[in-house]
C-alpha cells in the first residue's frame, strides 16, 4: 500500500466545507481539523502511487478555499501501526490526538522508531520520503498529556533533532478504514 499525508492551509473559517469535500476523494482515509500552522491534516492510502497523485492534484488541490498544501510521501520500509486491538483500546480510553513530525539523523531512524514503539500513546509511525523525518500519531487523555508525552518522552529520545506537533481538533473531520 502507498501512503501519503497532505497538510492543508485553507481560507479562514472554511474548514468544515473543505473537510466535507475531502470525503468525496476515494484514497483519503482520515481528515482532521488541526491547531497551528496547518488547518487540516489528511492521510491517503491506495494500492498505487498514481491514484494518490491523481487524488492530490485533481481532487484536493481543486477544492475551493484551499490556499496551499504540503505533501508528505511515506516510505513503507520502516515504521509501525500498532494492532487494531491496541489502537481500539486506546481510542476507547483516550480522546485527544496529535500528529508529530520528527526530524532525526538518517542513521538514527531505526533506533528512534524502536524507542517510539515503546511509548504506549504512540499508535502509528511512518518514515517520510526524502526528509529524514518521521510522522507519528499520539493519543492521550488530554492535550496537556500530549504536551507531557512530547516533552518528557519523545523529545528525550537519542537521535531526534526537532519535532513539530500538530494537535487535532476533536469532532472536526472523519476517519474511515
Secondary structure, DSSP 8 states (H G I E B T S, - for coil): -EEEEEEEEE-TT-HHHHHHHHTTSTTEEEEEEESSS-SEEEEEEESSHHHHHHIIIIIGGGSTTEEEEEEEEEEEEEEEE--HHHHHHHHHH--EEEEEEEEE-GGGHHHHHHHHHTSTTEEEEEEETTTTEEEEEEEESSHHHHHHHIIIIITTSTTEEEEEEEEEEEEEEEE--
